[in-house]
Each structure stands twice: as C-alpha cells, then as structure tokens.
Amino acid sequence: MCLKVVARQKFYLMVCLASLLVACRATMPKKSKDVLDANDVQTKTPDANVPGLDDASGLDAAAMWSPANRRANAIFQFLVAEKLFQTGDTHSAASHFEASYNLDPNSFTGAQLVRSKVLVNPKDQDGLTEARRMALLYPQDADIRLLFGQTLLIADDIKEAEVQLKKAIQLNPRLENAYLALIRAYQEENRLPAAIDIAKKMVKANPQSAQAWSVLSRILISAKQLKDSLEPARRAWELQESNPELALIYALSLDLNKRGKDAVKLYEQLYRFNPGNQELVSRMIALYKELGNLANAVSLLDDMIENARDEVPGLRMQKVIILWEMNKNDDAFKEAQELIAQLPESDRATFVYAAALQKIGKLTEALDQFAKIQNESPLKSDALRLHAVILIELERRNDAIIILKNLCDRPDVQPLAYLLLGEVFAAGDNFREAIESIDRGLKKFPKNTRLIFARGAYLERYGNAGEAEAAMRDVIAASPNDAAALNFLGYMLVEQGRALDEAEDLIKRAIKIQPENGAYLDSLGWLYFQKKQFKRALEVLERAATLASDEGVIWEHIADTHMELGDRQKARDAYEKALKCKNERRDQERIEKKFKSLASKGG
C-alpha cells in the first residue's frame, strides 16, 4: 500500500478516535442506584453479554427484562465498554458496546460500536459491515452517515465515501467534519475544483469557523487562485488573531497578492511566537511545504527582507528555520548572526543564534548563549532542554541530569523533558531511575503516547515484560498507526517465541507505514528465523542490513541465520561486523559470547 493511503487511513482513524472520546464524555450517564460506575466494574469479559437470571433471587423473567431493567443493563454494558476502551482493550470494548446496543438499540451506541470495531482492526471488514448496517438502520442520522463515510475512506472506497459524506452534509449542513473529510478525499485525488466547491459550502454553513475559512484559503493558494485566497485568509485570522498559523496564512496571501507592506505587520506578529515550540515550527514548515516548496519560501522571504523599510526580525527568523529544514546549516548560521546583530538583547534572537551554533557544531559557544536566556523568559524551558541535549552529546551526563531535573520542576515543562531525562538514565543502564522519570511525566501528561511508549521500552529492559507489553498495547489502542509501538510489541512477542501470527501482523503493519525502516525489517527477518524459515529470514535480514548497516543486532541475526544454514565462515564474518557496530552493553556481551564460541570450535 502506498504511503498516501496509509497517511489517509491514519488521518481518518484519528478523527474517529477523537469523535468517540468527545461523544462519550458528552453523553456519559450520571451514577445512580440503578447504574454501576465504570470504576466498580471488573474489566474481565463476562461469559455472556446479557444479564442472567438468578433463580434464588425470586425475581421473575418479566421483571428482569422490563424496559427499565433493559435500559439499566444497557447503560451498565456501555460503562464497561467505555472503561475497557480507555484502558486500550478495544476488542473487549467492542463486545460490550454490542451488548449495550442489543439491549437498547440507538444511533449513539451504534456509532460507538462501529468506532470500536474499526479501531480493533482498521482493514477488517467488521467495522465497515457494522457501519453499513447502522447507516441502513438510521438513514436520517448525520453522524452515522459521517462515520460510514470515514470508514469507507479507511477502506479506500472513495466513490461510496463521497456519497455518504454528501448525505451527512445534506442532513446536517453544519457538520464540519463531514466537509473536512470530503475535502481531504478530493485533495488526495487531486480534484482541487471539487475541494474548493465543498470548502465554499463549508464556510457558508459555518461562517464563524476559523478552521473552515483557513482550509478554503489554503486550497485556493494551492490552486494558484491567489486573489480569491485573500478574503478567506483574512476572515480566518480575524476570528483567531492570536493564532500564529492563521497569521502566517494571511501574511502569505497578502504577500502573494503583492501587498507586502501589510504582510510585514503580520510577520512581526509571527516574530513574537516561540521559536522553541517544536509543534508550531513543524506546523509552519508543513504549511510552507503544502503551499509550495521550501526553496520558493526562502526566495519569498528574501524579497520581503530586501523590500522592507525596516529590519523585520520575524522574516529572518522564519528563514533560519526553513534553512535548517533544508539542511543548509551554514546559511542559517549567517542569517542568525544578522538577527543577533540587529537584536542583541532579544531572548528570541539569542535562542535562534544559540540553536544555529549548535547546528554547526559549536557546542560550547551554544551552551554560553542558551545560558544567557533569563529564567522568566518563555523560552527558558526550551533553552534548558537544548542545553541538556548538548551536555548529553558532550557526554556530560551528570550535568545534563541536573539541568533536566530543574526543567522538570518548572510549571511550563513539556513531555520531552521527561523523555530526555529517561534517556540519560537508560544510557547508563539505570532503568529504575528511567522508569521513575517517565512515571513523573505521566502524572502530568497521562495520555501522552510517547511517554507511555518510553515506559514500556524501559520496563522491557528492566525485565518486566508483562507491563511492557501492556504499555505497548495502550499506545497502539490510542494510536493504531504508531509504527514504533507496533514493531516493538511484535518484536517482543518474537523474542518470547509466542503469538507469532499476531507478531507478524504487527510487524507488517509497521513496515507498511515505514517500508524503508531497517529495524522493522530486522524484526520481520527474525520472526521468519523463529519460524525456522531460514532462507526467507536471510533475504529479509540482508535487506535490513543495507538500510541500517550500523545496527549490530541485525548483523548478529544474519550470523545466527548463516549458522542455521551451515555456513560458519559467513556467520563469523557477520559476527565480526556486528562487534564493530556501536551496541548496547547487553547486546555487545551476547554477540561476543557467540563469536568466541564459534571461534573456539574452529569457525
């Protein structure tokens, strides 16, 4: 499957998940005497998904199956499903949603049932079949039609998805997610006129939506309808003037319409954004890529810098960031020097200059610049983080730990600080401290999948395979296309020699997302090794080695496979290559032991 299809599937899966969480919270029943709280429920799936009769209770069947009791039991099943869903057990959750629906059929519970089945296995037909059934049962429910359309998009049935999404819009003209899904589908097929038409209908139905106006403006810019893009860009920005991304879109639209003087004011607003905010920087880079190529963006910024009446730091700052994205670090450093010369007292200019020094390898000078940023500055946390990164690179781990602990005590700390602290401890094989660092992060960011993944990885290294597996399943439940988690869990199962069919499915899903990832191919090759398909294993492992030639474990696996195939000389050569790689201590010791054993036998 091509990467575009994978990306589209991931987008619609995330939409489904987000819709589920919002809808569940909005309609969650209050606890009463007739309904058990989800926290009081054992999450073990019962033998039957319907209430049973207790002959000793004296209750007759008619009372047990009265409308009130059916409704109460339906709510009970719904709460169990929601609890299971929150813990990542989507398979069991689907079973309980189905029980709830059977007891009290309604469109809302039906929608949750569809979403849970889709998340269990995105490409499985169960979710699509259920979505189709619900659309037939509730033909006038706009949300059901939207869900059916999204499920069809995951199945790559664009034509039928278009029909269902248009029907959802007809039933509820203000259903913005239906417009967005349809626009995304049209963009994937390069049907820009159709996308523009739907976007215009979206803003007409949702005139107060900044997102709707912004989407219309972007599509018009992509279609090179520059004059038409200006008004929707302005409307989006006026609705959310504090949003840097919308300011950037409006500034670009002004710029492209040769209104540079007006654009400069907006670029000044952009200058006030936080250059250490990686999410915002990523969004800015993605936007430039969406609207054209980065080289054109640099050319555009050069023209504005040259024609501006006064120095505009925001323009130069954006240029530095784009040059970094293009791996032109030396050119970016020159721009950063110009910026700091213009604004020597500015913490933002200092931050960019320090980062530019870091990019070109002047690490000690970069440390000095980062240290200049004051504690009260909104950039201080990002400066501390990068300060710690440099210390780690300089192998000053104890100093890095001090910096990161200070960073974690700040009220504006972000998850990355805990991840870095965990990495430092793990690099010294101190996995207990690494896990404790991640646990502290999870207290502040309990749903952050990167923290949950890191905790699982460190638990595995610490010898707690059970909790490590549970953590990876939590990540996959929250983010079904998280390739790293899919591969990690699959490889764990392979190493344990169990559930190899499930492991193969997990690893292949990861490879579909990142087909050129050598580590994922290594996992697949090692799976074939465990299945004693040695020739097949060797073919995959050798391809993995071409993609990640510095991974010692891959060469170890190749050597092990040659041993099974009876070629001791090739095995010896592969072990030697493995030992020359930079390996973790446990891997290095294991490989050395194998190599010495082979050598002692005359291999």
C-alpha positions as CSV (number, residue, x, y, z in Angstrom):
1,M,0.0,0.0,0.0
2,C,1.3,3.4,-0.9
3,L,2.3,5.9,1.9
4,K,-0.5,8.3,0.8
5,V,-3.1,5.6,1.5
6,V,-1.5,4.9,4.9
7,A,-1.5,8.6,5.7
8,R,-5.1,8.9,4.8
9,Q,-6.1,5.9,6.9
10,K,-4.2,7.3,9.9
11,F,-6.0,10.7,9.5
12,Y,-9.5,9.1,9.5
13,L,-8.6,6.8,12.3
14,M,-7.6,9.7,14.4
15,V,-10.8,11.5,13.5
16,C,-12.9,8.5,14.5
17,L,-11.0,8.2,17.9
18,A,-11.3,11.9,18.6
19,S,-15.1,11.8,17.8
20,L,-15.5,8.8,20.1
21,L,-13.8,10.4,23.1
22,V,-15.7,13.6,22.8
23,A,-19.1,11.9,22.3
24,C,-18.6,9.6,25.2
25,R,-17.8,12.4,27.6
26,A,-20.7,14.4,26.4
27,T,-23.3,11.7,26.9
28,M,-21.9,9.8,29.9
29,P,-24.8,9.0,32.3
30,K,-24.6,10.1,35.9
31,K,-24.1,7.4,38.6
32,S,-27.2,6.4,40.3
33,K,-28.5,3.5,42.5
34,D,-29.5,1.6,39.3
35,V,-26.2,2.0,37.4
36,L,-22.8,0.9,38.5
37,D,-19.9,3.2,38.0
38,A,-17.3,2.0,35.4
39,N,-14.6,2.0,38.1
40,D,-16.7,-0.5,40.1
41,V,-16.7,-2.9,37.2
42,Q,-14.4,-5.8,36.7
43,T,-12.9,-5.5,33.2
44,K,-12.9,-9.2,32.6
45,T,-15.3,-10.0,29.7
46,P,-18.3,-12.0,31.0
47,D,-19.3,-15.4,29.6
48,A,-22.4,-13.8,28.2
49,N,-23.1,-10.3,27.2
50,V,-26.7,-10.3,28.5
51,P,-27.9,-10.2,32.1
52,G,-28.6,-13.6,33.6
53,L,-31.4,-14.7,35.9
54,D,-30.7,-15.9,39.4
55,D,-33.4,-18.4,40.4
56,A,-32.6,-17.9,44.1
57,S,-33.4,-14.2,43.9
58,G,-37.1,-14.7,43.4
59,L,-37.1,-12.2,40.5
60,D,-39.2,-13.3,37.6
61,A,-38.1,-13.1,34.0
62,A,-40.7,-10.5,33.1
63,A,-39.3,-8.1,35.7
64,M,-35.7,-8.7,34.7
65,W,-36.5,-8.0,31.1
66,S,-38.7,-4.9,31.7
67,P,-37.8,-1.8,29.7
68,A,-36.3,-0.1,32.7
69,N,-34.1,-3.1,33.5
70,R,-33.0,-3.5,29.9
71,R,-32.1,0.2,29.9
72,A,-30.2,-0.1,33.1
73,N,-28.3,-3.1,31.9
74,A,-27.6,-1.3,28.6
75,I,-26.0,1.6,30.5
76,F,-24.0,-0.9,32.6
77,Q,-22.6,-2.5,29.5
78,F,-21.9,0.9,28.0
79,L,-19.9,1.9,31.1
80,V,-17.9,-1.4,30.9
81,A,-17.2,-0.7,27.3
82,E,-16.1,2.8,28.0
83,K,-13.8,1.6,30.8
84,L,-12.2,-1.0,28.6
85,F,-11.8,1.4,25.7
86,Q,-10.0,3.9,28.0
87,T,-7.6,1.1,29.1
88,G,-6.9,0.2,25.5
89,D,-8.8,-3.0,25.2
90,T,-10.7,-2.1,22.1
91,H,-11.6,-5.7,21.3
92,S,-13.4,-6.3,24.5
93,A,-14.9,-2.8,24.4
94,A,-16.5,-3.7,21.0
95,S,-18.1,-6.7,22.6
96,H,-19.7,-4.7,25.4
97,F,-20.8,-1.9,23.1
98,E,-22.5,-4.6,21.0
99,A,-24.2,-5.9,24.2
100,S,-25.3,-2.4,25.1
101,Y,-26.7,-1.8,21.7
102,N,-28.6,-5.1,21.6
103,L,-30.3,-4.3,24.9
104,D,-31.2,-0.7,24.0
105,P,-30.7,0.0,20.2
106,N,-30.0,3.6,19.4
107,S,-27.8,5.5,17.0
108,F,-25.4,6.9,19.5
109,T,-24.4,3.5,21.0
110,G,-24.4,2.1,17.4
111,A,-21.8,4.7,16.4
112,Q,-19.6,3.8,19.4
113,L,-19.9,0.1,18.3
114,V,-18.7,1.0,14.8
115,R,-15.8,3.1,16.0
116,S,-14.6,0.4,18.4
117,K,-14.8,-2.3,15.7
118,V,-12.9,-0.1,13.2
119,L,-10.1,0.5,15.8
120,V,-9.7,-3.2,16.6
121,N,-8.5,-3.7,13.0
122,P,-8.8,-0.8,10.6
123,K,-8.7,-3.0,7.5
124,D,-11.0,-5.7,8.8
125,Q,-14.5,-5.8,7.2
126,D,-16.3,-6.0,10.6
127,G,-16.2,-2.3,11.1
128,L,-17.3,-1.5,7.6
129,T,-20.1,-4.0,7.7
130,E,-21.3,-2.6,11.0
131,A,-21.1,1.0,9.7
132,R,-23.2,0.0,6.6
133,R,-25.8,-1.7,8.9
134,M,-26.1,1.4,11.1
135,A,-26.5,3.6,8.1
136,L,-29.4,1.5,6.9
137,L,-31.0,1.4,10.4
138,Y,-30.6,5.2,10.9
139,P,-30.7,6.7,7.4
140,Q,-31.5,10.2,8.8
141,D,-28.7,10.4,11.3
142,A,-26.0,12.7,10.0
143,D,-23.3,11.5,12.5
144,I,-23.9,7.9,11.4
145,R,-23.5,8.9,7.7
146,L,-20.3,10.7,8.6
147,L,-18.9,7.7,10.4
148,F,-19.9,5.4,7.5
149,G,-18.1,7.8,5.1
150,Q,-15.0,7.9,7.2
151,T,-14.9,4.1,7.5
152,L,-15.2,3.8,3.7
153,L,-12.3,6.2,3.3
154,I,-10.2,3.9,5.5
155,A,-11.2,1.1,3.2
156,D,-10.1,3.3,0.3
157,D,-13.6,3.3,-1.3
158,I,-13.6,7.0,-2.3
159,K,-16.6,6.8,-4.5
160,E,-19.0,5.4,-2.0
161,A,-17.5,7.6,0.8
162,E,-18.3,10.7,-1.3
163,V,-21.9,9.6,-1.4
164,Q,-22.2,9.1,2.3
165,L,-20.3,12.3,3.3
166,K,-22.5,14.4,0.9
167,K,-25.6,12.8,2.5
168,A,-24.2,13.7,6.0
169,I,-23.8,17.3,4.9
170,Q,-27.4,17.3,3.4
171,L,-28.7,16.0,6.8
172,N,-26.7,18.5,8.8
173,P,-25.2,21.4,6.8
174,R,-23.1,22.5,9.9
175,L,-21.3,19.1,10.3
176,E,-17.8,20.5,9.7
177,N,-16.0,17.1,10.0
178,A,-18.0,15.8,7.0
179,Y,-16.8,18.7,4.8
180,L,-13.2,18.3,6.0
181,A,-13.3,14.5,5.3
182,L,-14.7,15.1,1.8
183,I,-12.1,17.9,1.1
184,R,-9.3,15.6,2.2
185,A,-10.5,12.9,-0.1
186,Y,-10.7,15.3,-3.1
187,Q,-7.2,16.6,-2.3
188,E,-5.8,13.1,-2.3
189,E,-7.3,12.6,-5.8
190,N,-6.1,16.0,-6.9
191,R,-9.6,17.2,-7.5
192,L,-9.0,20.7,-6.4
193,P,-12.1,22.3,-8.1
194,A,-14.3,19.9,-6.2
195,A,-12.4,20.5,-3.0
196,I,-12.8,24.3,-3.4
197,D,-16.6,23.9,-4.0
198,I,-17.0,21.9,-0.8
199,A,-14.9,24.3,1.2
200,K,-17.0,27.3,0.0
201,K,-20.1,25.4,1.1
202,M,-18.4,24.7,4.5
203,V,-17.7,28.4,5.2
204,K,-21.2,29.3,4.1
205,A,-22.7,26.8,6.6
206,N,-20.1,27.7,9.3
207,P,-19.2,31.4,8.9
208,Q,-17.8,31.7,12.4
209,S,-15.3,28.8,12.0
210,A,-11.7,30.0,11.6
211,Q,-10.7,26.4,10.5
212,A,-13.2,26.5,7.7
213,W,-12.0,29.8,6.3
214,S,-8.4,28.7,6.7
215,V,-8.9,25.5,4.8
216,L,-10.6,27.4,2.0
217,S,-7.7,29.8,1.8
218,R,-5.1,27.1,1.7
219,I,-6.9,25.2,-1.1
220,L,-7.2,28.4,-3.1
221,I,-3.5,29.2,-2.7
222,S,-2.6,25.6,-3.7
223,A,-4.8,26.0,-6.8
224,K,-3.0,29.4,-7.5
225,Q,-6.2,31.3,-7.2
226,L,-4.3,33.9,-5.2
227,K,-6.7,36.8,-5.4
228,D,-9.6,34.6,-4.2
229,S,-7.5,33.3,-1.3
230,L,-7.1,36.7,0.4
231,E,-10.6,37.2,1.8
232,P,-10.9,33.8,3.5
233,A,-7.4,34.1,4.9
234,R,-8.4,37.5,6.4
235,R,-11.6,36.1,7.8
236,A,-9.8,33.2,9.4
237,W,-7.2,35.5,11.0
238,E,-9.8,37.9,12.3
239,L,-11.7,35.1,14.0
240,Q,-8.5,34.0,15.8
241,E,-5.9,36.8,15.7
242,S,-3.7,35.1,18.4
243,N,-3.2,32.0,16.2
244,P,0.3,32.2,14.6
245,E,-0.6,29.7,11.9
246,L,-3.5,31.8,10.7
247,A,-1.4,34.9,10.8
248,L,1.1,33.1,8.6
249,I,-1.5,32.1,6.1
250,Y,-2.9,35.6,5.9
251,A,0.6,37.1,5.6
252,L,1.5,34.7,2.8
253,S,-1.8,35.5,1.0
254,L,-1.1,39.3,1.3
255,D,2.4,38.7,0.1
256,L,1.4,36.6,-2.9
257,N,-1.1,39.4,-3.8
258,K,1.8,41.9,-3.8
259,R,0.7,43.6,-0.5
260,G,4.0,43.3,1.2
261,K,3.6,46.3,3.4
262,D,0.5,44.8,5.1
263,A,2.2,41.4,5.3
264,V,5.1,42.8,7.2
265,K,2.8,43.7,10.1
266,L,1.7,40.1,10.4
267,Y,5.2,38.8,10.1
268,E,6.1,41.0,13.1
269,Q,3.3,39.2,15.0
270,L,4.9,35.9,13.9
271,Y,8.2,37.1,15.3
272,R,6.5,37.0,18.8
273,F,5.9,33.3,18.5
274,N,8.0,30.9,20.5
275,P,10.9,29.6,18.2
276,G,11.4,26.7,20.7
277,N,7.8,25.5,20.2
278,Q,8.6,22.4,18.0
279,E,4.9,21.7,17.3
280,L,4.4,25.3,16.0
281,V,7.6,25.2,14.0
282,S,6.6,21.9,12.5
283,R,3.2,23.3,11.5
284,M,4.8,26.3,9.9
285,I,7.2,24.1,7.9
286,A,4.3,21.8,6.9
287,L,2.3,24.8,5.7
288,Y,5.2,26.1,3.6
289,K,5.5,22.7,2.0
290,E,1.8,22.5,1.4
291,L,1.8,25.9,-0.3
292,G,4.9,25.2,-2.4
293,N,8.5,24.1,-1.9
294,L,10.9,25.4,0.7
295,A,13.2,27.0,-1.8
296,N,10.4,29.2,-3.0
297,A,9.6,30.1,0.6
298,V,13.2,31.2,1.1
299,S,13.1,33.3,-2.1
300,L,9.8,34.9,-1.0
301,L,11.3,35.8,2.4
302,D,14.4,37.2,0.8
303,D,12.3,39.5,-1.3
304,M,10.4,40.7,1.7
305,I,13.6,41.3,3.7
306,E,15.1,43.3,0.9
307,N,12.0,45.4,0.3
308,A,11.1,46.0,3.9
309,R,11.6,49.6,5.0
310,D,13.0,48.5,8.4
311,E,14.5,45.2,9.6
312,V,11.8,42.6,10.2
313,P,13.2,40.0,12.6
314,G,10.2,37.7,12.1
315,L,11.1,37.3,8.4
316,R,14.7,36.4,9.2
317,M,13.7,34.0,11.9
318,Q,11.4,32.1,9.6
319,K,14.2,32.0,7.0
320,V,16.6,30.5,9.5
321,I,14.1,27.8,10.4
322,I,13.4,26.9,6.8
323,L,17.1,26.7,6.0
324,W,17.5,24.3,8.9
325,E,14.7,22.2,7.4
326,M,16.7,22.2,4.1
327,N,19.9,21.1,5.9
328,K,21.6,24.4,5.0
329,N,23.0,25.0,8.5
330,D,25.8,27.3,7.4
331,D,23.5,29.6,5.5
332,A,21.1,29.5,8.5
333,F,24.0,30.5,10.8
334,K,24.8,33.6,8.7
335,E,21.1,34.7,9.0
336,A,21.2,34.1,12.7
337,Q,24.3,36.3,13.0
338,E,22.4,39.0,11.2
339,L,19.5,38.6,13.6
340,I,21.6,38.7,16.8
341,A,23.4,41.8,15.4
342,Q,20.1,43.6,15.0
343,L,18.7,42.5,18.3
344,P,21.5,41.6,20.8
345,E,19.2,41.9,23.8
346,S,16.4,39.8,22.5
347,D,15.9,36.4,24.1
348,R,14.3,35.1,20.9
349,A,17.2,36.3,18.7
350,T,19.6,34.8,21.3
351,F,17.7,31.5,21.2
352,V,17.9,31.2,17.4
353,Y,21.6,32.2,17.4
354,A,22.3,29.5,20.1
355,A,20.4,26.9,18.1
356,A,22.3,27.9,15.0
357,L,25.6,27.5,16.8
358,Q,24.5,24.1,17.9
359,K,23.6,23.1,14.4
360,I,27.1,23.8,13.1
361,G,28.8,22.0,15.9
362,K,30.0,25.0,18.1
363,L,28.6,23.3,21.2
364,T,30.5,25.2,23.9
365,E,29.5,28.6,22.4
366,A,25.9,27.4,22.1
367,L,25.9,26.5,25.8
368,D,27.0,30.0,26.6
369,Q,24.2,31.6,24.5
370,F,21.5,29.3,25.9
371,A,22.6,30.2,29.5
372,K,22.0,33.9,28.7
373,I,18.3,33.4,28.5
374,Q,16.6,34.6,31.7
375,N,14.5,32.4,33.9
376,E,11.4,34.5,33.4
377,S,11.6,34.2,29.6
378,P,9.0,32.0,27.9
379,L,11.9,30.5,26.0
380,K,13.8,29.3,29.2
381,S,12.3,25.8,29.2
382,D,13.3,25.2,25.6
383,A,16.7,26.7,26.3
384,L,17.3,24.3,29.2
385,R,16.1,21.4,27.1
386,L,18.6,22.1,24.3
387,H,21.3,22.9,26.9
388,A,20.8,19.4,28.2
389,V,20.9,17.9,24.7
390,I,24.3,19.5,24.2
391,L,25.6,18.2,27.5
392,I,24.5,14.7,26.6
393,E,26.3,15.0,23.3
394,L,29.4,16.1,25.1
395,E,28.9,13.0,27.4
396,R,28.4,15.2,30.5
397,R,25.5,13.1,31.6
398,N,25.6,14.1,35.3
399,D,25.4,17.8,34.3
400,A,22.6,17.0,31.9
401,I,20.6,15.3,34.7
402,I,20.9,18.4,36.9
403,I,19.6,20.6,34.1
404,L,16.8,18.3,33.2
405,K,15.6,17.9,36.8
406,N,15.5,21.6,37.1
407,L,13.5,21.7,33.9
408,C,11.0,19.1,35.1
409,D,10.3,21.3,38.2
410,R,9.2,24.2,36.0
411,P,5.4,24.8,35.6
412,D,5.8,25.0,31.8
413,V,7.6,21.7,31.5
414,Q,6.7,19.6,28.4
415,P,6.8,15.8,28.0
416,L,10.1,15.9,26.1
417,A,11.9,16.9,29.2
418,Y,10.9,13.7,31.0
419,L,11.7,11.7,27.9
420,L,15.2,13.2,27.8
421,L,15.8,12.5,31.5
422,G,14.7,8.9,31.0
423,E,17.1,8.5,28.1
424,V,20.0,9.8,30.1
425,F,19.4,7.3,32.9
426,A,18.8,4.5,30.4
427,A,22.1,5.3,28.7
428,G,23.8,4.4,31.9
429,D,21.7,1.2,32.3
430,N,19.8,2.8,35.2
431,F,16.4,1.7,34.1
432,R,14.8,2.0,37.5
433,E,15.5,5.8,37.5
434,A,14.5,6.0,33.8
435,I,11.1,4.4,34.6
436,E,10.6,6.7,37.7
437,S,11.4,9.7,35.5
438,I,8.8,8.7,32.9
439,D,6.2,7.9,35.7
440,R,6.6,11.5,37.0
441,G,5.9,12.7,33.4
442,L,2.9,10.6,33.1
443,K,1.4,12.1,36.3
444,K,1.3,15.4,34.4
445,F,0.6,14.0,30.9
446,P,-1.2,10.7,31.5
447,K,-2.3,10.3,27.9
448,N,1.0,11.1,26.2
449,T,1.8,8.1,24.0
450,R,5.5,9.0,23.7
451,L,5.8,8.7,27.5
452,I,3.8,5.5,27.6
453,F,6.0,4.0,24.8
454,A,9.2,5.0,26.7
455,R,7.9,3.5,29.9
456,G,7.2,0.2,28.1
457,A,10.6,0.2,26.5
458,Y,12.4,0.8,29.8
459,L,10.2,-1.8,31.6
460,E,11.2,-4.4,29.0
461,R,14.9,-3.5,29.6
462,Y,14.3,-3.7,33.4
463,G,12.9,-7.3,32.9
464,N,9.2,-6.6,33.3
465,A,7.9,-8.0,30.1
466,G,4.3,-8.1,31.2
467,E,3.9,-4.4,32.0
468,A,6.0,-3.5,28.9
469,E,3.6,-5.4,26.7
470,A,0.6,-3.7,28.3
471,A,2.2,-0.3,27.8
472,M,2.7,-1.0,24.1
473,R,-0.9,-2.2,23.7
474,D,-2.0,1.0,25.3
475,V,0.0,3.0,22.8
476,I,-1.5,1.1,19.8
477,A,-5.0,1.4,21.2
478,A,-4.6,5.2,21.3
479,S,-2.6,5.5,18.1
480,P,-3.2,2.4,15.8
481,N,-0.7,3.5,13.3
482,D,2.2,4.1,15.7
483,A,4.8,2.2,13.8
484,A,7.4,2.1,16.6
485,A,4.9,0.6,19.1
486,L,3.7,-2.0,16.5
487,N,7.2,-3.1,15.8
488,F,8.3,-3.1,19.5
489,L,5.3,-5.3,20.5
490,G,5.8,-7.6,17.6
491,Y,9.5,-8.0,18.3
492,M,8.8,-8.7,22.0
493,L,6.4,-11.5,21.0
494,V,9.0,-12.9,18.6
495,E,11.7,-12.8,21.3
496,Q,9.4,-14.7,23.6
497,G,8.5,-17.2,20.9
498,R,4.8,-16.8,21.3
499,A,1.8,-15.4,19.3
500,L,4.0,-15.4,16.2
501,D,1.0,-14.9,13.9
502,E,0.0,-11.7,15.8
503,A,3.6,-10.6,15.9
504,E,3.8,-11.0,12.1
505,D,0.7,-8.9,11.7
506,L,2.0,-6.2,14.0
507,I,5.4,-6.0,12.3
508,K,4.0,-6.0,8.8
509,R,1.7,-3.1,9.8
510,A,4.8,-1.2,11.0
511,I,6.6,-1.9,7.7
512,K,3.6,-0.7,5.7
513,I,3.9,2.7,7.5
514,Q,7.7,2.8,7.2
515,P,8.8,0.4,4.4
516,E,12.4,1.5,4.4
517,N,13.0,1.1,8.2
518,G,15.8,-1.4,8.6
519,A,14.9,-2.1,12.2
520,Y,11.4,-3.1,11.3
521,L,12.7,-5.4,8.5
522,D,15.1,-6.9,11.0
523,S,12.1,-7.8,13.2
524,L,10.4,-9.5,10.3
525,G,13.5,-11.4,9.4
526,W,13.9,-12.5,13.0
527,L,10.3,-13.6,13.0
528,Y,11.0,-15.9,10.0
529,F,14.0,-17.2,11.8
530,Q,11.9,-18.2,14.8
531,K,9.5,-19.9,12.3
532,K,12.6,-21.8,11.0
533,Q,12.1,-20.2,7.5
534,F,15.9,-19.5,7.4
535,K,16.3,-18.7,3.7
536,R,13.4,-16.3,3.8
537,A,14.8,-14.8,7.0
538,L,18.2,-14.3,5.4
539,E,16.7,-12.5,2.4
540,V,14.8,-10.0,4.6
541,L,17.7,-9.5,7.1
542,E,20.2,-8.7,4.3
543,R,17.8,-6.1,3.0
544,A,17.6,-4.7,6.6
545,A,21.4,-4.5,6.8
546,T,21.5,-2.4,3.6
547,L,19.2,0.1,5.2
548,A,20.7,0.1,8.7
549,S,24.3,-1.2,8.3
550,D,25.4,0.2,11.6
551,E,23.0,-1.9,13.7
552,G,24.9,-4.7,15.3
553,V,21.8,-6.8,16.2
554,I,20.9,-7.0,12.5
555,W,24.4,-8.5,11.7
556,E,24.0,-10.8,14.7
557,H,20.7,-12.1,13.3
558,I,22.4,-12.6,9.9
559,A,25.2,-14.5,11.6
560,D,22.7,-16.7,13.5
561,T,20.9,-17.4,10.3
562,H,24.1,-18.4,8.5
563,M,24.8,-20.8,11.4
564,E,21.5,-22.5,10.9
565,L,22.1,-22.7,7.2
566,G,25.5,-24.3,7.9
567,D,27.8,-21.5,6.6
568,R,30.2,-21.0,9.5
569,Q,32.5,-18.6,7.7
570,K,29.8,-16.2,6.7
571,A,28.5,-16.4,10.2
572,R,31.9,-15.5,11.6
573,D,32.1,-12.5,9.2
574,A,28.7,-11.3,10.2
575,Y,29.6,-11.6,13.9
576,E,32.7,-9.5,13.3
577,K,30.7,-6.8,11.6
578,A,28.2,-6.9,14.5
579,L,31.0,-6.3,17.0
580,K,32.3,-3.3,15.1
581,C,29.0,-1.6,15.5
582,K,28.1,0.6,18.5
583,N,26.0,-1.8,20.5
584,E,24.2,-1.6,23.9
585,R,26.1,-3.4,26.6
586,R,23.8,-6.4,26.8
587,D,23.9,-6.9,23.0
588,Q,27.7,-6.5,22.9
589,E,28.2,-9.1,25.6
590,R,25.8,-11.6,23.9
591,I,27.4,-11.1,20.4
592,E,30.9,-11.5,21.9
593,K,29.9,-14.8,23.6
594,K,28.6,-16.2,20.3
595,F,31.6,-15.1,18.4
596,K,34.0,-16.7,20.9
597,S,32.0,-19.9,21.0
598,L,32.2,-20.1,17.2
599,A,36.0,-19.3,17.2
600,S,36.7,-22.0,19.9
601,K,35.1,-24.6,17.7
602,G,37.3,-23.6,14.8
603,G,34.7,-21.5,13.0
